[in-house]
Amino acid sequence: MNVNPNLLALIVAAIWGLAPIFEKLSLQVMSPIYVLCVRFFLVTCLLVPIFISSNQVLSLDDLTFRNLLLILVPGLLAVLGIYLYFNALSGSSASKIVPLTAIYPLFTCFYAYIFLKEDFTTEKIIGTILIVAGVFVLNYKDYLQN
């Protein structure tokens, strides 16, 4: 796919901005674990035929134990994160929970510094401060209540 990565990221943001609306609606009538299980089951059903038809099955010899761990660990973290996110979303409004989860770049910068030896740049520091400040502005009444 030869499309501008920034355009792709903007499209992803629009898609991910719409997803919580449907998630919140589903969580009003179903439990978080039920929604999570059905979601991943259906996604798996959609992805397996694509995986098979794209000849990616031929790459299974690249699946070493290390590579399997590199896939499994973030997958488990994603499932745990989505489960906790669904629980938070079912207990509060989407307009509060989604921005709060958006502070993850703060953690990513910290983890990238530790594990990937990436530098802290002025831009990264300013950007993460602005993200955290934005989340605070959106939710400050919740933080100041006794």
N, C-alpha and C positions, 0 to 999 in steps of 0.2 A: 504494500500500500504506500503510494508515494504522495502523501498529503501532508501539509504543514502540521508539525506536531502541536503547535500552539492552537491551531484550529481544532484539531482532534481533542485537545484538553478542554477547550471551551465547549465542545459538543458533549464531552463526558460530564462536565459541570452541569450542563442543562439537563442531561438525562438523570444524573444523580440528584439534582434539585427536584425533579418530578417524582422520583421513586419514593421518598418519604411520605408523600401524600397517599399513595396506594398502601404503603406499609401501615400508616396510622389507621386507615380505613379497615384494613384486614385485622389489625390488632384490637379493634373495637368489638369484633365478633368472635375472634379466635385467640388462643393463648400464644405467647411468644414461641414456645418450643414447637407447637403444631405448625405455625407459620414457617418457622425455620426449616423444619423437616420437609414439609411439602415443597417449599421453595428450592431447596437443594436437590430433592428428588427430581423435580421437573427440569431444573437446569441440567442435571446429569443426563436425563433423557434427551434433552436437546443437544447437548455437547457430544455425546458418544457417537451418533451418526456422523457428525461433522468431523470428529477426530478420525474415524475409520475412513471416511471418503476422502480425506485430505492426505492419505498415505502416511500420516504421522505414526501409525502403528509400526511402520518399518523402523522408526527411531527408538524403539523400546530397548535396544541394546545399549543406548546411551544412559539408561536408567540405573546408574550405580547406586550403592547404598548412600553415598554422600549426596548425590543429586536427589535421591528420594527424600532425604531429610530436608534438603533445601526447598523442596516442594511441600512437604508435610508440615513443617513447623509453621510457616506463614498461613497455611490452610487451617491449621488448628487455631491459630491466633485469630484468624478471620472469623471462624465459627464462634469462638468465645466472644469476640468483639460484637458480632452481629446479635448474638443472644442477649448480651448485656444491653446493647443499643435498643433492641426490641422491647426489653423490659422497661428501660427508661422512657421510650417513646409511648408505651402503653400507659405510663403514669403521668405524663406531662404533654405539653403541646409540641408539635413538630417544629414550630418556629423558635422554640427555646432549646430543644434537645439537639437539633441538627447543627446550629452554630456552635454549641458547646463541644460537640464532637469534632468540630473543624479546627480545634487547637492542636490536632495531632502533628502538624509540621513542627511545632515546638519540640515534641518528643523525637520526631524523625531527625531533626538537626542534632540533637544531643546524642542519639544512638548512632548516627552516621559518623559523628566525631569519634565516638568510642570504638565502634566496630569496623568502620571503613576508613578511618583516619582522614575524613574530609575536614576541611578547614571551616572555621566559623568566619564568615565574611560580614562586613558591615551590612550589606543588603539582607543577608539571612537574619541577622539580629534585629534589624529594623522591621523586617517583614513579620517575623514571629511576634514581636512586641505589638505591632499593629493588629495582628490577628487576635491576640489575647485581649487587647484593649477593646476591639470590636465586640468580642463575645461578652466582655464585662458590660459594655454599654447596652447590649441587647438584654442582659439578664440582671443588671445591677440591683433591681428591686428585690429579687430572690436572695441576693447575697446580704442585703442590709436588713432583712426581716429578722426578728428575734425568734 
